[in-house]
């Protein structure tokens, strides 16, 4: 009985937080309606709420589905999208939109909309992201670039090379070899939050790192960019560093410098969502996952935030756990707190 009470308390908190990652249902005895935990409807009194593990249990108990959050339809849509994702992942050739829609029993227009709402990508975009992830792994293991591309599912090497800079940040051969020949300029400045390492390719800033141990910052840069050639920045580059340091000290100045953002398709989606958070505001990891149409990807969102190497410009410091807990900042919790204070 005590364990049940603990579980119910946890579930009620999820309802209060409107947590989209929660996997249960709650019903209100005074209205006869059951909902998902993230339903936007007005919250009921705790004493009138009952919890269920499935929508079938709620309906068997005599409750009807909410017309706002439509729990049965939402679950069905999630099942269809998950099934389509598995189909794409296991198919030798990427299924076309019409066949995926037909398999789901939906029209192509409705399926396309539902798929993008749940994953943040179109079916074609999901397939491309999957192949990009596979080719990253294959490039490390395969004997040649051509073998890696075909193993990853590309019908021709030309199709991948056309977009390789966007997918890998460099050509496949340079990615496989650790980026030899790529030149990255860098320099370290001092801010009110300690050392600030700024690094850039010819496309833009590829890293902003914060820390007190300057040798450790330089080592982290070398570890991230493998065999790339790291060179000290010149006087022109020092002006970039000065702008970044000024931005760290006073975020209201803004930062109008180009960025060379590198990451998987999912990471780039998360980082784009972070850049959309207004200064002075914060979001939870759950908020970000929900905004991408992937409410169950909370841990993956947290992982993408943790892997962000462009501090401040991609503001992962504006994301926290439910309840306002400041945790998981790559450059230290105190710096995260200080950055948020500067932005208020």
C-alpha positions in Angstrom: 0.0 0.0 0.0 2.9 2.3 0.9 4.5 1.7 -2.5 1.2 2.5 -4.3 1.1 5.8 -2.4 4.6 6.7 -3.5 3.8 5.9 -7.2 0.6 7.9 -7.1 2.5 10.9 -5.6 5.0 10.7 -8.4 2.3 10.5 -11.0 0.4 13.4 -9.5 3.6 15.5 -9.7 3.9 14.5 -13.4 0.3 15.8 -13.9 1.1 19.1 -12.2 4.2 19.4 -14.4 2.3 18.3 -17.5 5.1 16.0 -18.2 4.8 14.6 -21.8 7.3 11.8 -21.1 5.0 10.3 -18.4 3.5 6.9 -19.6 0.2 6.6 -17.7 -3.3 8.1 -17.7 -5.3 10.0 -15.1 -9.1 10.2 -14.8 -11.3 12.6 -13.0 -14.3 11.0 -11.3 -16.4 14.2 -11.3 -16.2 14.6 -15.1 -15.9 10.9 -16.1 -13.0 11.8 -18.4 -9.5 10.4 -18.7 -6.4 12.3 -20.0 -2.7 12.1 -20.7 -0.5 13.7 -18.0 0.4 16.6 -20.4 -3.2 17.5 -21.1 -3.6 21.3 -21.2 -7.1 21.2 -19.6 -7.7 22.7 -16.2 -6.3 20.5 -13.4 -8.7 18.7 -11.2 -8.6 18.4 -7.4 -6.2 15.6 -6.3 -9.0 13.8 -4.4 -11.0 13.4 -7.6 -8.1 11.9 -9.6 -7.5 8.2 -10.4 -4.5 6.7 -12.2 -4.4 4.0 -14.8 -1.6 2.2 -16.7 -3.4 2.1 -20.0 -6.2 3.8 -21.8 -7.9 0.4 -22.0 -8.0 0.2 -18.2 -9.5 3.7 -17.9 -12.2 2.9 -20.4 -13.0 -0.4 -18.7 -13.5 1.6 -15.5 -16.1 3.7 -17.3 -14.2 6.8 -18.2 -14.3 8.4 -21.7 -11.4 9.9 -23.6 -10.7 13.7 -23.3 -11.5 15.6 -26.4 -8.6 18.0 -25.9 -5.6 15.7 -25.5 -7.3 12.7 -27.3 -5.2 10.1 -25.5 -6.3 7.1 -27.5 -5.6 8.8 -30.9 -2.2 10.2 -29.7 -1.1 6.7 -28.6 -2.3 5.2 -31.9 -0.3 7.9 -33.8 2.8 7.2 -31.7 2.5 3.5 -32.4 2.2 4.1 -36.2 5.2 6.4 -36.2 7.3 3.9 -34.2 6.3 1.2 -36.6 7.3 3.3 -39.6 10.6 4.1 -38.0 11.4 0.4 -37.6 10.4 -0.2 -41.2 12.8 2.5 -42.4 15.6 1.2 -40.2 15.3 -2.4 -41.4 14.5 -1.8 -45.1 17.3 -2.4 -47.6 16.0 0.6 -49.6 14.2 3.5 -48.1 10.4 3.0 -48.5 8.6 5.8 -50.3 6.1 8.0 -48.5 3.1 6.4 -50.2 4.0 2.9 -49.1 4.7 4.0 -45.5 1.3 5.8 -45.4 -0.5 2.8 -46.9 1.1 0.5 -44.3 -0.2 2.9 -41.5 -3.7 3.1 -42.9 -3.5 6.9 -43.2 -3.5 9.3 -46.2 0.0 10.4 -47.4 -0.8 14.0 -46.2 -2.0 12.9 -42.7 0.9 10.4 -42.3 3.5 12.9 -43.3 2.1 15.5 -40.8 1.9 12.9 -37.9 5.4 11.6 -38.6 7.0 15.0 -38.5 5.0 16.0 -35.4 6.3 13.0 -33.5 9.9 12.9 -34.7 10.7 16.5 -35.8 11.7 15.1 -39.2 10.0 14.1 -42.4 10.2 10.3 -43.3 12.8 11.2 -45.9 14.7 13.3 -43.4 14.6 10.5 -40.8 16.0 8.0 -43.4 18.7 10.5 -44.3 19.7 11.1 -40.6 19.7 7.3 -40.1 22.1 6.8 -43.0 24.3 9.7 -41.9 24.6 8.0 -38.5 25.5 4.7 -40.1 28.0 6.2 -42.4 29.8 7.9 -39.5 30.3 4.5 -37.9 31.1 2.8 -41.2 33.8 5.4 -42.1 35.8 4.4 -39.0 35.6 0.6 -39.8 35.4 0.2 -43.6 38.5 -0.2 -45.7 37.4 2.5 -48.2 35.0 5.4 -48.3 33.1 3.8 -51.1 32.5 0.6 -49.0 31.3 2.7 -46.1 28.8 4.7 -48.2 27.3 1.6 -49.7 27.2 -0.3 -46.4 25.3 2.7 -44.9 22.6 2.4 -47.6 23.6 5.1 -50.2 23.0 3.9 -53.7 25.7 6.1 -55.1 28.6 7.9 -53.6 27.7 11.0 -55.5 24.5 11.4 -53.5 26.3 11.4 -50.2 29.2 13.6 -51.3 26.8 16.3 -52.5 25.7 16.8 -48.9 28.7 15.5 -46.9 29.8 18.9 -45.6 26.4 19.4 -44.0 26.3 15.9 -42.6 29.9 15.5 -41.4 31.3 19.0 -41.4 34.0 17.9 -43.9 34.4 15.4 -46.8 34.0 11.6 -45.9 37.7 11.0 -46.5 38.8 13.7 -44.1 36.2 12.6 -41.6 37.5 9.0 -41.7 41.1 10.2 -41.3 40.3 12.5 -38.4 40.2 15.8 -40.3 43.8 16.0 -41.5 44.6 19.2 -43.4 41.7 21.1 -41.9 43.0 24.3 -40.2 41.4 25.5 -37.0 42.4 28.8 -35.5 42.1 29.3 -31.8 42.9 31.6 -28.9 42.1 31.9 -25.2 40.7 35.1 -23.6 39.7 36.0 -20.0 36.2 36.8 -18.9 34.4 37.3 -15.6 33.7 33.6 -15.7 37.3 32.5 -16.3 39.1 31.4 -19.4 37.2 31.4 -22.8 38.7 29.3 -25.6 37.4 30.3 -29.1 38.1 28.1 -32.1 37.1 28.6 -35.7 37.3 27.0 -39.2 37.1 29.0 -42.4 33.3 28.6 -42.0 32.9 30.1 -38.6 33.2 29.4 -34.8 33.3 25.7 -34.1 34.0 25.8 -30.4 33.6 28.1 -27.4 34.8 26.4 -24.2 34.8 27.8 -20.7 37.2 26.9 -17.8 39.9 27.9 -15.4 42.5 25.3 -16.6 43.7 26.7 -19.9 45.8 23.6 -20.7 42.7 21.4 -20.2 40.7 23.7 -22.6 43.4 23.3 -25.3 43.5 19.5 -24.7 39.7 19.3 -25.1 39.9 21.1 -28.4 42.6 18.7 -29.6 40.6 15.8 -28.5 37.5 17.0 -30.3 39.1 17.8 -33.7 41.5 14.8 -33.9 44.0 15.3 -36.6 43.0 18.8 -37.7 45.8 21.4 -37.7 45.4 23.8 -34.8 47.1 27.2 -35.2 47.2 30.3 -33.0 44.8 33.0 -34.1 46.2 36.2 -35.6 45.2 39.8 -34.8 42.1 39.6 -36.8 41.0 36.4 -35.0 41.7 38.2 -31.7 38.9 40.6 -32.5 36.5 37.6 -32.7 37.8 36.4 -29.3 37.2 39.9 -27.9 33.6 39.8 -29.2 33.0 36.4 -27.6 34.5 37.4 -24.3 32.3 40.6 -24.3 29.3 38.5 -25.1 30.0 36.1 -22.1 30.4 39.1 -19.8 27.3 40.9 -21.1 24.9 38.6 -23.1 22.7 41.6 -24.0 25.4 42.7 -26.5 24.6 39.8 -28.7 27.0 37.8 -30.9 27.0 38.5 -34.6 29.6 36.0 -35.8 29.2 32.9 -38.1 29.0 29.5 -36.5 30.3 26.2 -37.9 27.8 23.9 -36.2 28.7 20.1 -36.4 26.6 17.3 -35.1 24.1 14.6 -35.9 20.7 15.5 -37.4 19.1 15.1 -33.9 21.8 17.2 -32.2 21.3 20.0 -34.7 17.6 19.9 -34.1 18.1 20.2 -30.4 20.7 23.0 -30.7 18.3 24.9 -33.1 15.6 24.7 -30.4 18.1 26.0 -27.8 18.9 29.0 -29.9 15.2 29.8 -30.1 14.9 30.2 -26.3 14.6 34.0 -25.6 17.3 35.5 -23.5 16.2 35.7 -19.8 14.0 32.6 -20.2 14.6 28.9 -19.5 13.1 25.6 -20.6 13.2 22.1 -19.2 14.6 19.1 -21.1 11.0 17.9 -21.4 10.0 21.2 -22.9 12.6 20.9 -25.7 11.7 17.2 -26.4 8.0 18.2 -26.6 8.8 21.1 -29.0 10.6 18.7 -31.3 7.5 16.4 -31.3 9.5 13.7 -29.5 8.2 13.8 -25.9 10.0 10.6 -24.9 13.4 11.8 -26.0 14.1 13.7 -22.8 17.4 11.8 -22.1 18.5 12.2 -25.7 17.9 16.0 -25.5 20.0 16.1 -22.3 22.7 14.2 -24.1 22.7 16.7 -27.0 22.9 19.6 -24.6 25.9 17.9 -22.9 27.7 17.4 -26.2 27.4 21.1 -27.3 30.9 22.5 -27.7 29.8 26.1 -28.6 29.0 27.4 -25.2 26.8 30.5 -24.8 26.2 31.0 -28.6 24.2 27.7 -28.4 22.7 28.4 -25.0 22.4 25.0 -23.4 22.7 26.9 -20.1 19.0 27.9 -20.5 17.8 24.3 -20.1 17.2 22.7 -16.7 15.4 19.8 -15.1 11.8 19.9 -14.0 11.5 21.9 -10.8 14.2 24.4 -11.8 17.1 22.1 -10.8 20.3 23.4 -12.5 22.2 20.3 -13.5 24.2 18.8 -16.3 26.2 21.8 -17.5 29.4 20.9 -19.3 31.3 24.0 -18.0 30.1 23.9 -14.4 26.9 24.6 -12.5 28.2 27.9 -11.1 28.9 29.2 -14.6 25.4 28.1 -15.6 23.9 30.0 -12.7 26.1 33.1 -13.4 25.1 33.1 -17.1 21.4 33.0 -16.3 21.8 35.8 -13.8 23.6 38.0 -16.4 20.7 37.4 -18.8 18.0 38.5 -16.5 
